[in-house]
């Protein structure tokens, strides 16, 4: 036989069958005592076959009469950093290389439906050699490990390893434990051989082996606690862990961040040590490997620890220094600021950062945002009372109280049961003043129409907070800073500009003075007409001075003028003196429309005048 000719006797290649299983069956079929002998006769080694050498796979395909490239997807290839299976990266821990695992139901079906001698019909599926795959995806039962075969090369000689158990398959099928395929196993199988696999964004970028290991470790911590014993876990436990980890990493309900928070909250250690808090999860990421494939999980654990635990400069997590502190405990704040722990507790309680229930905790367990520690440094040397803050800002007492009550300046400590009075930091006051004077034009004197904020409020009939908001919102085109003044009173504004911006929407009515002018009567007469119900009126807010005023709507006035006319207006229309006109109307029998005793002024009903003109 030449090295390139086909074997005299051949068997069909099984779906997902490993090259070593195919070679083992061909060897037995053609009378070779062992797979080693067969490989020697075919001029290649078992090692090269088991590690996916392409020239060996090609030769085996020709010998077995299968299509070129059919064996490659199921051949384990040795690489510089581990192994590769159909393009997916694996590690030694990803493989079962010392013990054959099978699905008895699959072998039973092979013998029942496939061609060839019954003892050689059963074949090894490629996924049976993968350690994270513990379930048969076809029959939903746990894979079974075979005993009694030699270590080393014999583990690849599938036909001879399986032959002694063929007589026991029926019993083994009955004893096989039901075990549904976990979502992790399903995903791992899809990545290896599915033509149209579902994309999982949180896992697709990770190597195959890292997905398997990360899901199992994270799931084991979530399911069995941070100090789980890997040696005591059963196959069922690992399948459960893998499924739980897959759901956590993919965010199907509980997330990896949720798990970190749960472990932190459940920790009862006396300090915040990462090993004590996160147990096997931390040990696996920190000490059991340095593989950069797991860096995404290290990064999440590191960032979440910094965000929720009292780590700061001087600490290291996974060998990387912590640059910025985000969380303080009473203990860490004490060491950093030098403030006594009891004093820190009082301040925290007063400002509402902690509650009364926190006081029962130890100093290392009372946590708060690190940013607040900056205010404590100003507690003695820079803290100011409200009156002192007014002097610092050059704001009169009424004005400084207004600034506090309207929230323009905020105390870093509010007076109460622990600290007796409000305390304002210099930084807070400086920041407020800087916002007021941002972009202000330096001036030597206050010009006509200009004023500081309190005076401008009085002149424009508005409040100081309204002017301050106009400045802070950037709505004033011009703001000045008087060189001869300091602080709050150095801020100068244009009164007319303020007045225009704070003017309320026009109510659309006529003032009583305008009504008086239009119907040519006196103020008293207009008020009497309104009082007696002859002229409709209503209350409204003056848009300029914001004071209540009585107004008459134009439509109501026009309706009144169409019905009534004053003596003055009528005399002007007819070009007669008021006294003469009144006499003529009296002689003509025209009476006043309203009782002169109730309404000062003389008004006539226009319909009465029409009758008088005809006489």
C-alpha positions as CSV (number, residue, x, y, z in Angstrom):
1,X,0.0,0.0,0.0
2,X,1.3,3.5,-0.9
3,X,1.1,6.3,1.6
4,X,-1.4,8.1,-0.6
5,X,-3.7,5.2,-1.5
6,X,-7.0,4.5,0.4
7,X,-7.3,1.7,2.9
8,X,-8.9,-1.5,1.7
9,X,-11.6,-1.3,4.4
10,X,-13.1,2.0,5.4
11,X,-15.8,3.4,7.8
12,X,-17.9,6.6,7.4
13,X,-16.6,9.5,9.5
14,X,-19.0,10.4,12.3
15,X,-20.5,13.8,12.8
16,X,-18.1,15.9,15.0
17,X,-15.9,12.8,15.4
18,X,-12.3,13.5,16.5
19,X,-9.5,12.5,14.1
20,X,-8.0,10.1,16.8
21,X,-11.4,8.3,17.1
22,X,-11.7,8.0,13.3
23,X,-8.1,6.6,13.1
24,X,-8.7,4.2,16.0
25,X,-11.7,2.7,14.3
26,X,-9.9,2.4,11.0
27,X,-7.0,0.8,12.7
28,X,-9.2,-1.9,14.4
29,X,-11.1,-2.4,11.1
30,X,-7.9,-3.1,9.2
31,X,-6.4,-5.4,11.8
32,X,-3.8,-3.2,13.5
33,X,-3.3,-4.1,17.2
34,X,-3.2,-0.5,18.4
35,X,-3.6,3.0,17.2
36,X,0.2,3.5,17.7
37,X,0.9,0.6,15.3
38,X,-1.5,2.0,12.8
39,X,0.0,5.5,12.9
40,X,3.5,4.0,12.6
41,X,2.4,2.0,9.5
42,X,1.0,5.1,8.0
43,X,4.2,7.0,8.6
44,X,3.0,9.5,11.2
45,X,2.8,9.6,15.0
46,X,0.0,9.5,17.4
47,X,1.2,12.8,18.9
48,X,1.0,14.6,15.5
49,X,-2.4,13.2,14.9
50,X,-3.7,14.1,18.4
51,X,-2.3,17.7,17.9
52,X,-3.9,18.4,14.5
53,X,-0.9,18.5,12.2
54,X,-2.3,19.4,8.9
55,X,-0.2,17.0,6.8
56,X,-1.3,14.2,9.0
57,X,-5.0,15.1,8.9
58,X,-4.8,15.3,5.1
59,X,-3.2,11.9,4.9
60,X,-5.8,10.4,7.2
61,X,-8.6,11.9,5.1
62,X,-7.1,10.3,2.0
63,X,-6.7,6.9,3.7
64,X,-10.2,7.0,5.1
65,X,-11.8,8.2,1.9
66,X,-13.4,11.3,3.4
67,X,-13.7,14.8,1.9
68,X,-10.6,17.0,2.2
69,X,-10.9,19.3,5.2
70,X,-13.7,17.3,6.9
71,X,-11.5,16.4,9.9
72,X,-10.0,19.8,10.6
73,X,-13.0,21.4,12.5
74,X,-12.8,18.6,15.1
75,X,-9.0,18.3,15.3
76,X,-7.2,19.7,18.4
77,X,-4.3,21.8,17.2
78,X,-1.3,22.6,19.4
79,X,-0.3,26.3,19.5
80,X,2.4,28.3,21.2
81,X,0.1,29.3,24.1
82,X,-2.1,26.3,24.3
83,X,-4.5,24.7,21.9
84,X,-6.9,25.6,19.2
85,X,-10.2,23.8,18.1
86,X,-11.8,25.1,15.0
87,X,-10.3,28.5,15.5
88,X,-11.3,28.8,19.2
89,X,-8.4,29.2,21.8
90,X,-8.2,26.5,24.5
91,X,-5.9,25.8,27.4
92,X,-4.7,22.5,29.0
93,X,-7.4,22.9,31.7
94,X,-10.0,23.1,28.9
95,X,-9.4,19.5,27.9
96,X,-10.0,16.0,29.1
97,X,-6.7,14.3,28.2
98,X,-6.4,11.6,30.9
99,X,-9.8,10.1,30.9
100,X,-12.4,9.3,28.2
101,X,-15.9,10.7,28.7
102,X,-18.9,9.4,26.7
103,X,-22.6,9.6,26.4
104,X,-23.9,6.0,26.7
105,X,-27.1,6.9,24.8
106,X,-25.1,8.3,21.8
107,X,-23.0,5.1,21.7
108,X,-26.1,2.9,21.8
109,X,-27.6,4.8,18.9
110,X,-24.4,4.6,16.9
111,X,-24.4,0.8,17.2
112,X,-28.1,0.7,16.3
113,X,-28.0,2.8,13.1
114,X,-24.5,3.1,11.7
115,X,-22.7,0.8,9.3
116,X,-19.8,-1.5,9.9
117,X,-18.9,-4.1,12.5
118,X,-21.0,-3.4,15.7
119,X,-17.9,-2.9,17.9
120,X,-16.6,-0.2,15.6
121,X,-19.7,1.8,14.9
122,X,-19.5,4.0,18.0
123,X,-17.3,7.0,17.7
124,X,-16.0,9.9,20.0
125,X,-17.6,13.3,19.7
126,X,-15.1,16.2,19.7
127,X,-16.9,18.0,22.5
128,X,-16.6,14.9,24.8
129,X,-13.0,15.9,25.3
130,X,-13.8,19.4,26.4
131,X,-13.8,19.8,30.2
132,X,-16.5,22.5,30.4
133,X,-18.9,20.3,28.4
134,X,-20.4,18.0,31.0
135,X,-23.8,17.3,29.3
136,X,-24.8,15.6,26.2
137,X,-26.7,18.2,24.1
138,X,-28.7,15.4,22.3
139,X,-29.9,13.4,25.3
140,X,-29.7,15.9,28.1
141,X,-27.8,13.5,30.4
142,X,-24.4,13.8,32.2
143,X,-21.4,12.5,30.3
144,X,-19.8,9.4,31.9
145,X,-16.1,8.9,32.6
146,X,-14.6,5.6,31.6
147,X,-12.3,3.6,33.9
148,X,-9.8,0.9,33.2
149,X,-7.9,2.3,30.3
150,X,-4.2,3.2,30.3
151,X,-2.9,6.7,30.6
152,X,-1.1,8.3,27.6
153,X,-1.6,7.2,24.0
154,X,-4.3,4.7,24.8
155,X,-6.7,7.6,25.7
156,X,-6.8,8.3,22.0
157,X,-7.4,4.7,21.0
158,X,-11.2,5.1,21.3
159,X,-12.3,1.9,19.7
160,X,-10.3,-0.3,22.1
161,X,-11.1,1.8,25.1
162,X,-14.8,1.5,24.5
163,X,-15.0,-2.1,23.4
164,X,-15.1,-3.6,26.9
165,X,-18.1,-1.4,27.9
166,X,-20.3,-2.2,24.9
167,X,-21.9,-5.1,26.7
168,X,-22.9,-2.7,29.6
169,X,-24.3,0.2,27.5
170,X,-28.0,-0.7,28.3
171,X,-27.2,-0.5,32.1
172,X,-25.2,2.7,31.7
173,X,-28.0,4.4,29.8
174,X,-30.4,3.6,32.6
175,X,-28.0,4.9,35.2
176,X,-27.1,8.2,33.3
177,X,-28.2,11.2,35.4
178,X,-30.6,13.6,33.7
179,X,-28.9,17.0,33.1
180,X,-30.2,19.7,30.8
181,X,-27.6,21.5,28.8
182,X,-26.7,24.7,30.6
183,X,-26.7,28.1,28.8
184,X,-22.9,28.2,29.1
185,X,-22.5,24.8,27.5
186,X,-24.9,25.8,24.7
187,X,-22.9,29.0,24.1
188,X,-19.5,27.2,24.1
189,X,-20.8,24.6,21.6
190,X,-22.2,27.3,19.3
191,X,-18.9,29.1,19.3
192,X,-17.1,26.0,18.1
193,X,-19.4,24.7,15.3
194,X,-22.6,26.6,14.9
195,X,-22.9,28.3,11.5
196,X,-25.2,31.0,12.7
197,X,-24.5,31.4,16.4
198,X,-26.1,34.0,18.6
199,X,-23.9,37.0,19.4
200,X,-23.3,37.7,23.1
201,X,-21.6,41.1,23.4
202,X,-20.1,40.6,26.9
203,X,-18.5,37.2,25.9
204,X,-17.7,37.2,22.2
205,X,-14.5,39.2,22.7
206,X,-13.1,36.7,25.3
207,X,-11.2,33.5,24.3
208,X,-13.3,30.3,24.5
209,X,-11.3,29.0,27.4
210,X,-11.7,32.3,29.3
211,X,-15.5,32.3,28.9
212,X,-15.7,28.8,30.3
213,X,-13.4,29.4,33.3
214,X,-14.9,32.8,34.1
215,X,-18.5,31.6,34.0
216,X,-17.7,28.6,36.2
217,X,-15.6,30.5,38.8
218,X,-18.0,33.5,39.0
219,X,-21.0,31.1,39.1
220,X,-19.4,28.9,41.8
221,X,-18.8,32.0,44.0
222,X,-22.4,33.1,43.4
223,X,-24.0,29.7,44.0
224,X,-21.7,28.2,46.7
225,X,-20.2,31.2,48.5
226,X,-16.8,33.0,48.2
227,X,-15.0,30.2,50.0
228,X,-16.4,27.2,48.0
229,X,-14.3,24.0,47.9
230,X,-13.7,23.1,44.2
231,X,-12.5,19.6,45.2
232,X,-15.8,18.8,46.7
233,X,-18.0,20.0,43.8
234,X,-19.8,17.4,41.8
235,X,-20.5,17.5,38.0
236,X,-24.0,18.8,38.7
237,X,-22.5,21.5,40.9
238,X,-20.1,22.6,38.1
239,X,-22.9,22.7,35.5
240,X,-25.0,24.7,37.9
241,X,-22.1,27.1,38.5
242,X,-21.4,27.5,34.8
243,X,-25.0,28.4,34.1
244,X,-25.2,30.8,36.9
245,X,-22.0,32.5,35.9
246,X,-23.1,32.8,32.3
247,X,-26.3,34.6,33.4
248,X,-24.4,36.9,35.6
249,X,-21.8,37.9,33.0
250,X,-24.4,38.4,30.3
251,X,-26.5,40.5,32.7
252,X,-29.5,38.1,32.6
253,X,-30.9,39.4,35.9
254,X,-28.2,39.6,38.5
255,X,-25.0,41.2,37.1
256,X,-21.3,40.8,38.0
257,X,-21.4,44.2,39.8
258,X,-24.4,43.0,41.8
259,X,-22.4,39.9,42.8
260,X,-19.5,42.1,43.9
261,X,-21.9,44.3,46.0
262,X,-23.5,41.2,47.6
263,X,-20.2,39.8,48.6
264,X,-19.1,43.1,50.0
265,X,-22.3,43.6,52.0
266,X,-22.2,40.0,53.3
267,X,-18.6,40.3,54.5
268,X,-18.2,40.2,58.3
269,X,-14.4,40.7,58.4
270,X,-12.9,43.3,60.6
271,X,-11.4,45.2,57.7
272,X,-11.9,45.7,54.0
273,X,-9.3,43.2,52.8
274,X,-10.0,42.0,49.2
275,X,-9.2,38.4,50.1
276,X,-11.5,38.4,53.1
277,X,-14.3,40.1,51.3
278,X,-14.3,38.3,47.9
279,X,-12.6,35.0,48.8
280,X,-12.0,32.6,45.8
281,X,-13.1,35.3,43.3
282,X,-10.2,37.5,44.3
283,X,-7.7,34.7,44.7
284,X,-8.5,33.4,41.2
285,X,-8.0,36.8,39.6
286,X,-5.0,37.9,41.7
287,X,-2.9,34.8,42.4
288,X,-4.1,31.8,40.4
289,X,-3.3,33.3,37.0
290,X,-1.9,36.4,35.3
291,X,-3.8,35.8,32.0
292,X,-4.8,39.1,30.5
293,X,-7.9,37.5,29.1
294,X,-9.4,37.9,32.5
295,X,-8.5,41.6,32.8
296,X,-12.1,42.8,32.1
297,X,-13.2,41.0,35.3
298,X,-10.2,42.4,37.2
299,X,-11.0,45.9,36.0
300,X,-14.7,45.6,37.1
301,X,-13.8,44.3,40.5
302,X,-11.1,46.9,40.9
303,X,-13.3,49.8,39.9
304,X,-16.2,48.7,41.9
305,X,-14.0,48.2,45.0
306,X,-12.6,51.7,44.6
307,X,-16.2,53.1,44.2
308,X,-17.6,51.4,47.2
309,X,-14.8,50.6,49.6
310,X,-12.2,52.8,51.4
311,X,-9.3,52.4,49.1
312,X,-7.1,55.4,48.2
313,X,-3.5,56.5,47.3
314,X,-1.0,54.1,48.9
315,X,-3.3,51.1,48.2
316,X,-2.8,48.6,45.3
317,X,-5.4,46.4,43.6
318,X,-4.2,43.7,41.2
319,X,-0.8,45.4,41.3
320,X,-2.1,48.8,40.1
321,X,-1.9,51.8,42.5
322,X,-5.2,53.5,43.4
323,X,-4.8,57.1,42.2
324,X,-7.9,58.7,43.6
325,X,-10.0,58.0,46.7
326,X,-13.7,57.9,46.2
327,X,-14.9,56.4,49.5
328,X,-13.8,57.1,53.0
329,X,-14.5,55.3,56.2
330,X,-14.3,57.0,59.6
331,X,-11.0,55.2,60.1
332,X,-9.4,56.2,56.8
333,X,-10.6,59.8,57.2
334,X,-9.1,59.9,60.6
335,X,-5.7,58.9,59.3
336,X,-5.9,61.2,56.3
337,X,-7.2,64.4,58.1
338,X,-6.0,63.9,61.6
339,X,-9.5,64.6,62.9
340,X,-10.7,62.5,65.9
341,X,-13.0,59.6,65.0
342,X,-15.7,60.9,67.5
343,X,-15.7,64.4,65.9
344,X,-16.0,62.9,62.5
345,X,-19.0,60.8,63.6
346,X,-20.7,64.0,64.9
347,X,-20.2,65.9,61.7
348,X,-21.4,63.0,59.5
349,X,-24.5,62.6,61.6
350,X,-25.2,66.3,61.6
351,X,-25.0,66.7,57.8
352,X,-27.1,63.6,57.3
353,X,-24.4,61.5,55.6
354,X,-24.9,58.8,58.2
355,X,-27.9,57.9,60.4
356,X,-28.3,56.9,64.0
357,X,-28.2,53.3,63.0
358,X,-24.7,53.8,61.6
359,X,-23.4,54.7,65.0
360,X,-23.4,51.1,66.2
361,X,-20.9,50.2,63.4
362,X,-17.2,50.2,63.8
363,X,-15.1,53.0,62.4
364,X,-14.0,51.0,59.3
365,X,-17.7,50.2,58.4
366,X,-19.1,53.7,58.4
367,X,-18.6,54.8,54.8
368,X,-19.2,58.1,53.0
369,X,-18.0,59.9,49.8
370,X,-14.4,61.0,50.1
371,X,-15.2,64.4,48.5
372,X,-16.9,65.5,51.7
373,X,-13.6,65.2,53.6
374,X,-12.4,68.4,51.8
375,X,-15.0,70.4,53.8
376,X,-13.9,69.0,57.1
377,X,-10.4,70.4,56.6
378,X,-12.0,73.9,56.6
379,X,-14.0,73.2,59.8
380,X,-11.8,75.2,62.1
381,X,-9.5,77.5,60.1
382,X,-11.9,78.4,57.3
383,X,-15.4,77.8,58.7
384,X,-17.5,80.9,59.0
385,X,-20.9,81.7,60.6
386,X,-23.6,83.4,58.6
387,X,-22.7,86.8,59.9
388,X,-19.0,86.3,59.3
389,X,-19.9,85.1,55.7
390,X,-21.7,88.4,55.2
391,X,-18.6,90.4,56.3
392,X,-16.4,88.2,54.0
393,X,-18.7,88.8,51.0
394,X,-19.4,92.5,51.9
395,X,-23.1,91.7,51.9
396,X,-25.4,93.5,54.4
397,X,-27.1,91.4,57.0
398,X,-30.4,91.3,55.1
399,X,-28.7,90.4,51.9
400,X,-26.5,87.6,53.3
401,X,-29.5,86.0,55.0
402,X,-31.3,86.2,51.6
403,X,-28.4,84.6,49.9
404,X,-28.5,81.7,52.4
405,X,-32.2,81.2,52.4
406,X,-32.5,81.3,48.6
407,X,-29.7,78.7,48.3
408,X,-27.1,80.9,46.6
409,X,-24.6,79.9,49.3
410,X,-24.7,76.5,51.0
411,X,-23.3,75.7,54.4
412,X,-21.1,72.6,54.6
413,X,-22.5,72.0,58.1
414,X,-26.1,72.9,59.0
415,X,-26.6,73.8,62.6
416,X,-28.4,71.3,64.7
417,X,-28.2,68.9,67.6
418,X,-24.5,68.0,67.1
419,X,-23.1,71.3,65.7
420,X,-24.8,74.4,67.0
421,X,-24.5,76.9,64.1
422,X,-24.2,76.9,60.3
423,X,-20.7,76.7,58.9
424,X,-19.8,78.1,55.5
425,X,-16.5,77.3,53.8
426,X,-14.4,80.0,52.2
427,X,-14.3,78.0,49.0
428,X,-18.1,78.1,48.7
429,X,-18.3,81.8,49.2
430,X,-15.4,82.4,46.7
431,X,-17.1,80.3,44.1
432,X,-20.4,82.2,44.5
433,X,-18.7,85.6,44.1
434,X,-16.7,84.3,41.2
435,X,-19.9,83.3,39.4
436,X,-21.4,86.8,40.0
437,X,-18.3,88.6,38.7
438,X,-17.6,86.3,35.8
439,X,-17.2,88.6,32.8
440,X,-17.9,91.8,34.8
441,X,-16.4,95.0,33.4
442,X,-14.2,96.9,35.8
443,X,-15.5,100.5,36.4
444,X,-14.3,103.4,38.4
445,X,-17.7,105.0,39.2
446,X,-21.4,104.2,39.0
447,X,-23.0,106.0,36.1
448,X,-26.6,107.3,35.8
449,X,-29.0,104.4,35.4
450,X,-26.6,102.0,37.1
451,X,-26.8,100.5,40.7
452,X,-25.6,97.7,42.9
453,X,-27.9,94.7,43.3
454,X,-29.9,95.9,46.4
455,X,-30.4,99.4,45.0
456,X,-31.2,98.1,41.5
457,X,-33.9,95.9,43.0
458,X,-35.6,98.9,44.7
459,X,-35.4,101.0,41.6
460,X,-36.7,98.3,39.2
461,X,-39.4,97.1,41.7
462,X,-38.0,93.6,41.9
463,X,-36.1,91.5,44.4
464,X,-32.4,91.0,44.7
465,X,-32.7,87.2,44.0
466,X,-34.2,88.0,40.6
467,X,-31.3,90.2,39.7
468,X,-28.8,87.5,40.9
469,X,-30.5,84.9,38.8
470,X,-30.3,87.2,35.7
471,X,-26.6,87.5,36.3
472,X,-26.0,83.8,37.0
473,X,-28.1,82.8,34.0
474,X,-26.1,85.1,31.7
475,X,-29.2,87.1,30.7
476,X,-27.7,90.6,31.4
477,X,-25.7,92.0,28.5
478,X,-23.7,94.1,30.9
479,X,-22.4,93.6,34.4
480,X,-19.9,95.9,36.1
481,X,-17.4,95.6,38.9
482,X,-16.8,98.7,40.9
483,X,-13.1,99.0,41.7
484,X,-13.7,101.0,44.9
485,X,-16.0,98.3,46.4
486,X,-15.5,94.7,47.3
487,X,-17.5,91.5,47.2
488,X,-21.2,91.5,46.7
489,X,-21.7,95.3,46.7
490,X,-19.1,95.7,43.9
491,X,-21.5,94.1,41.4
492,X,-23.1,96.8,39.3
493,X,-26.0,96.4,36.9
494,X,-28.0,98.5,34.4
495,X,-31.4,99.3,36.0
496,X,-33.2,99.7,32.7
497,X,-31.9,96.4,31.4
498,X,-33.1,94.7,34.6
499,X,-36.4,96.4,34.5
500,X,-37.0,95.2,30.9
501,X,-36.1,91.6,31.7
502,X,-38.2,91.3,34.8
503,X,-41.3,93.0,33.3
504,X,-44.3,90.7,33.5
505,X,-46.5,89.9,30.6
506,X,-49.0,92.7,29.8
507,X,-52.5,92.0,31.2
508,X,-54.1,93.7,28.2
509,X,-56.4,96.0,30.3
510,X,-56.8,99.8,30.7
511,X,-55.8,101.6,33.8
512,X,-58.4,103.8,35.5
513,X,-56.4,106.9,34.4
514,X,-56.7,105.8,30.8
515,X,-60.4,105.1,31.2
516,X,-60.9,108.5,32.7
517,X,-59.1,110.1,29.7
518,X,-61.1,108.2,27.1
519,X,-64.6,108.9,28.5
520,X,-63.5,112.5,29.6
521,X,-64.6,112.3,33.2
522,X,-63.0,112.4,36.6
523,X,-61.3,109.7,38.6
524,X,-64.0,109.7,41.2
525,X,-66.6,109.2,38.5
526,X,-64.8,106.2,37.0
527,X,-64.5,104.6,40.4
528,X,-68.2,105.3,41.1
529,X,-69.2,103.7,37.8
530,X,-67.2,100.6,38.7
531,X,-68.5,100.6,42.3
532,X,-72.1,100.8,41.1
533,X,-71.6,98.0,38.6
534,X,-72.1,100.1,35.5
535,X,-68.6,99.6,34.2
536,X,-67.0,96.0,34.5
537,X,-63.6,96.0,36.0
538,X,-61.1,93.4,37.5
539,X,-57.9,93.2,39.5
540,X,-54.6,92.5,37.8
541,X,-50.8,92.8,38.5
542,X,-49.1,95.8,37.0
543,X,-46.4,94.3,34.7
544,X,-44.0,97.1,35.5
545,X,-44.2,97.7,39.3
546,X,-45.8,94.3,40.1
547,X,-48.5,95.9,42.3
548,X,-52.2,95.0,42.1
549,X,-54.3,97.5,40.1
550,X,-57.9,97.8,38.9
551,X,-58.2,97.6,35.1
552,X,-61.0,97.7,32.6
553,X,-60.8,95.6,29.5
554,X,-61.0,97.5,26.2
555,X,-64.0,95.6,25.0
556,X,-66.0,96.4,28.2
557,X,-65.1,100.1,27.8
558,X,-66.2,100.2,24.2
559,X,-69.5,98.5,25.1
560,X,-70.0,101.2,27.8
561,X,-69.2,104.0,25.5
562,X,-71.6,102.6,22.9
563,X,-74.4,102.8,25.5
564,X,-73.5,105.8,27.5
565,X,-71.7,109.2,27.0
566,X,-70.5,111.8,29.5
567,X,-71.6,115.4,29.3
568,X,-68.0,116.5,28.6
569,X,-67.6,114.1,25.7
570,X,-71.0,114.9,24.3
571,X,-70.4,118.7,24.5
572,X,-67.1,118.2,22.7
573,X,-68.8,116.2,19.9
574,X,-71.4,118.9,19.4
575,X,-69.2,121.9,19.9
576,X,-71.2,123.4,22.7
577,X,-70.4,124.4,26.3
578,X,-71.2,121.8,28.8
579,X,-73.5,124.0,30.8
580,X,-75.5,125.1,27.8
581,X,-75.8,121.6,26.5
582,X,-77.0,120.3,29.8
583,X,-79.7,123.0,29.9
584,X,-80.9,122.1,26.4
585,X,-81.1,118.5,27.3
586,X,-83.0,119.2,30.5
587,X,-85.5,121.3,28.5
588,X,-85.8,118.5,26.0
589,X,-86.7,116.1,28.8
590,X,-83.4,114.0,28.7
591,X,-82.6,112.7,32.2
592,X,-79.2,111.6,33.5
593,X,-78.5,107.9,33.0
594,X,-77.2,107.6,36.6
595,X,-78.1,109.2,39.9
596,X,-75.7,112.1,40.3
597,X,-75.6,111.4,44.0
598,X,-74.2,107.9,43.4
599,X,-72.1,108.7,40.4
600,X,-70.2,111.9,40.4
601,X,-70.4,113.3,36.9
602,X,-73.2,113.4,34.3
603,X,-73.8,110.6,31.9
604,X,-76.6,110.1,29.3
605,X,-77.9,107.1,27.6
606,X,-77.3,107.4,23.9
607,X,-80.8,106.1,23.0
608,X,-82.3,108.9,25.1
609,X,-80.4,111.5,23.1
610,X,-81.8,110.2,19.8
611,X,-85.3,110.9,21.0
612,X,-84.3,114.4,22.2
613,X,-82.9,115.4,18.8
614,X,-86.2,114.7,17.2
615,X,-88.1,117.2,19.3
